[in-house]
Amino acid sequence: MPSSPQPTISACSPSLILCDVETPIAITGSNLSPVGAETGIAFVAVAGTPFEEGSAASLEVIGTIVSPTRIEGTTPCMELE
């Protein structure tokens, strides 16, 4: 039995995200499924701990797979040091 194609991510828009306001984002790719399902979107800091009021270097939010090529979600607010 042939295996299903692996999901891939190719881009995220917008490419610049403000830190003090939640921002809608769209992640594009291919073979995303199942459509309508929730999926985790991970944010990882390059340096420092900007999430969870300055106590975490990463944070996962929930997004939705809206098509085989698109995930939509909202960025978390971040705290800059």
N, C-alpha and C positions, 0 to 999 in steps of 0.2 A: 504494500500500500504506500503510495507516495506521501511524503510529509508535506504539511502546510508550509507556505512561505513564511519566513520569519518577519515579524514587524520591524520596521525601520523608522527612525526619526531623521528628518532632513532640515527642519528649520523651526524657529520660534519667533513669533511676532507679537508685540513689538520687540525690537532688539535692545532697546533702552527702557528700563523699568524704574520708575520713581520709587524711592524707599519709604516715603511717608504716607502712601496711599495705596489701597488695594487696586490692582490694575487687571482688567480682562486680558487674557493671553490666548493665543491660538498656536498649537503645535501641529506641524504638518509632517506627514510621512507616508508610509504605505503599509498595507496588510494589517491595519489596526482593527481589532475586533474584540468582543462583539459590539456592534453599534448599539448605543443606548446604555452601555455599561459604565459604571464608575471605574476610574483608574487613578492610581497615585501619581502625582507630579512632584518630583524631588527637587528642592532648591538646596544647593551646597555653597557655602561661602568660600571664597578664595583665601580669605584671611579673617581672623577674628570670629566673634560670635554674635552676628546681627539679628538672630531670631530668638523668639521666646523671651522678649525683654532683655536681650543681651546675654542669655545663658546658653544658647545653642548655636552650633556651627552649621546645622542642617535642619530642614523642616520639610515635611511632606504634606501637601494639600490634595484635596480630591478634585479631579477633573472628570469630564464626561467624554466618551468616544462618540462623536456626533456623526462620523462617517468613516469609511475605511481609510481615509486620508487626513482626518482632522480630529484633534482633541482640543476641547475648550476648558478653561479654568480661570482662576483668579489668583494673582500673586499675593503672598502675605505682606503685611507691613514689616519693615525692618528697622532696626535701630543702629545708626552709624556711631562708631566710637570716635 
